[in-house]
Amino acid sequence: MTTEIRQIAFQPAEVCAALQDYRRRRNEPLPAGSIAAVDFGAGPEIVVKLVIQNDSSGARHEVAFDADTVGAALILFCINRKIPLPATAQKKVQRIGDSIGLVIRQESKR
C-alpha cells in the first residue's frame, strides 16, 4: 500500500479570508471592522485568533478558532478556488513556519 502526502501552506491573509468566508456562509459574520492582527499561537495546538478593530469606535474584539474550524474554512477556501482536494483523504491542519498548512494524506490500495 502506498501513501501520498500533500501539503498546502496558507499565508495569514489567506487564513483570514478563509475564516471570514466560512463564518459568512454559516450566517455567523465576524464583528464589524477590520482585521488588525492574526495570531497562530505558539503552542502545539492550532488556535487562530483574529483581532478585529471597529473602524468607527476603535473597539477591539478577539475571535478564536480551533483546529477543526480552521480546517473546515481552509477546505472551503480550496473548493471555492478550485484547488483540488481528494474527498476520501485524511486532512489535518498544522503550523508550517509562519503559516498554517493543510496536510492531505491518502492511502492507495493496490
HUHUFEN-V216933 format. One record per pair of residues at least 24 apart in sequence whose C-alpha atoms are under 7 Angstrom apart, sorted by the first residue. I is the first residue (numbers start at 1). J is the second residue. Records with the same first field share a line. If there is no record, write none. Layout:
I=J  J
//
This chain:
1=107  108  109  110
2=107  108
3=105  106  107  108
4=105  106  107
5=103  104  105  106
6=103  104  105
7=101  102  103  104
8=101  102  103
9=96  99  100  101  102
10=99  100  101
11=99  100
12=38  99
18=73  74  77
19=70  73
22=73
46=94
67=93
//
